[in-house]
Amino acid sequence: MDGRERPLTAPPKGDEIPGQRRSAPGKRPSRAWRRRKHGNHVQPPPTDPTGRLEAFGTQLIDVHLWLREELSKLRDSLDGNAHRPRELRAHCLTFCSALERHHTGEDSAAFPVLAEEFPDLRPVLEKLQQDHHLVADILRRIETLVGDVQAEPDEVEAQRVRRELDGLAAIMESHFAFEERQITAALNELKAPRWAESPPDFLKTAGTAVPTSD
């Protein structure tokens, strides 16, 4: 991942050429680490202190935090559920479905819009999609392993699931951190009223509610 860390900066104000597409904005400080430290759960639709809908990049960070927490809970509960295969299977499949929905939503909704609005980001988006394919392979292995767990699983089976979850956690952390550095600012600049009215899949958590008008 080290080779990716080349920030893409926007041209200074006043230097844009009329009619030219925007360049990708530079990195901005995120609130991810502060939120992670306090372990806050964000209940959608997320708003800022003034009650306005939070920018899409900020919402993306919140979804990443939620997915990190859910994976952490799954790993922590593995020991307790190792001898209850039905619960373990349900927990794993729920998490895998949520992560797959998030990545599929990015590929189908977020990335095409970003590629159109910020052409400089296209190489970054391609790398992120490659990561999604890698994560999808791991999710399939996890689903297969959990699906094959016997009614009385042994420690070998539990260790196999642990190894896959540990590998997934490492890749997820690297992928999320890179993605947040590279596209959060661009997402925060997007104006997409339809996303505000009905959150796309990549901005959803388990409890995401669709905003309603008064």
N, C-alpha and C positions, 0 to 999 in steps of 0.2 A: 503493500500500500504506500510505501514511502515515496515512490516515484510520482504519485499523483498530486502531491501537495504543492501545487503551483497556483496561487490565488489568481482569479480572473477579476480584473478591476474595470469599472465603468469609466468612460471618458469624463474629464472634469466638466462641470456645468459650463455651458456656453460653447463647448467644442463639438457638440453633436452636429451632424450634417442633417439638414431637413430631409425627412423621408427615410433616413437610415434607421435600420433596426437597432435596438439597444444592445449594448454589450453587457455581459454579465456583471452585476454589481460586486463590489469587493466584500470581503468577510466582515461580519459585524459580530460583536460580542453576543453570545447567547446566554440564556438563563438556565440552560440544561443542568449544569453542575450544581447551581444553587438549589434548583428544584429537587434534584436527585438527593441532595444532602438532607433535605427536610422530608423527603418521601411523600410529596404532595400528589394527590390524585386529582386530575382535572376533569370536571364533569361538563361534557359538551352541552350546548354549544359554548365554547370558551370565550370569555369576554375580558377586556382590560378593566382597570379600576373605574373607568368612565361608563362602563356598560356597553361599549362598542365591541363588535365581533373582532377577535384577535386575528392578526395577519396569518396567512396560510403557513408561512414558514414557522411561525411560533407554534401553530397547531401541530405541525409535523414533529417538532421536538417533543411536544407533549405525548403524541402517539408513540414515539420511540421510547420515551420513559415508561409508558404503560406496558409496552411489549417487553422491555427489559425486566420490569417487575414481575410480569406474568411468567417469564421464563425462569426467573430466580425462584419463584414460588414452586414451579414445577420441579426444579432440581432439588429444592429443599424437601419437598414432599415425597420424593422418589423412595426414600427408605421406608417411610410409613406406608406407602401404597404398593411396595414391591410384592407383597403377599396378598394384595387385593387387585388382581389383574383387571377386573372390570373398571374400577375407579381410575387406575393408572391409564388404561386405554382411553377412557373418556376425557381425562385431563389432558393427555398428550394430543389427542385429535382436536380438541377445542383450541389449544394454543396453535397447533400447526395450521388450522384453518384460518385463524386470525392473522398469522404472519403471511400466509399465502395470499389472503385477501388484500393485505396492505401492499405487498409487492406487485401483485397483478394490477391493483388500482393505480399505482405509480406508473407502471408500464403503459397502461391504456389511457390514463387521463392526465397525470401531471407531466410526464416527460414529453409528450407531443406538444403540449402548450409551451413548456419551457424551451424546447428546441426551436419553436417558431418565434418566440419573443426574444430569446437570447441565443443566437446561433453559436456564440463562442462556447456555450456549455455543451454542445453536442458530443464532443469526445468524452466529457465527464459522464454524461447520461448513458453513453454506450458502455462505459466501464461499470456503472451502477447496474445496468441490465445484466451484464455478465455475472456480477455478484448474485443477482437474483436467481440466475440459473443454478449457480453453485449451491445456494441456500435451498432451492427447490429439491435438488438431489439429496441433500441431507434430510430434509423433511420426509421424503419418500422412504429413506432408509429407516428413519425413526418410526414412521407409521407401520412399516413392515415388521420391524422388531417388536413393537408393542402388540401388533396384531397376532404375532406368533407366540406371545408369552403364554405359558401353560397355566392351568388352574392352580398348580403348585409350583411357581417359578423358583429356579435355583439362583444362587448368587452369580453364576456365570451370565445368565440372561440379564440380571439387573446391572451387572457391570457393562455389558454391551450397550444398554440404553444410556447409562451414565456417560460413557465415552462419547457417544453421538451428541448428547446434550451439551457436554463440555465443549466439544468442537463447534457446535452451533453457537454457543454463547460467545466464543472467541471471535468467530466470523461476524456475528451480528454486531458486536461492539465496534469492531474495526469498520464495518460497512456503515453503521449509523453515524459514527463520528465523522467519517469522510463525507458522507452525504450532507450532514448538517453544516459542515464547513463550506461546502461547495455550492449548495443550492438554496439554503435557507433565506439568504438575502434576496435572491431572485424571486422566490415564492412570496416573500413579504411585499414585493413591489407589484405583484399581479393584481389585476382587477377582474375578478370572475364572479359576478353576481349569482350565477347559478350554483356555484360552490357554496356561497354563503346561505342560499336558500335550502339547498339539499347537499350536505357534505358528501363528497365522493368517497369511495371505499378507502382510499389511502389515508384519509383523515378521520376514520372511524375507530372508536374503541368499542368494547363490549356494550357500553351503556350509551352510545351516541344517540342523541335524539335530534330529530329534524326540527329546526327552528320554526315556530309558527308566528303568524302575524296577529296583532291584537284586533 
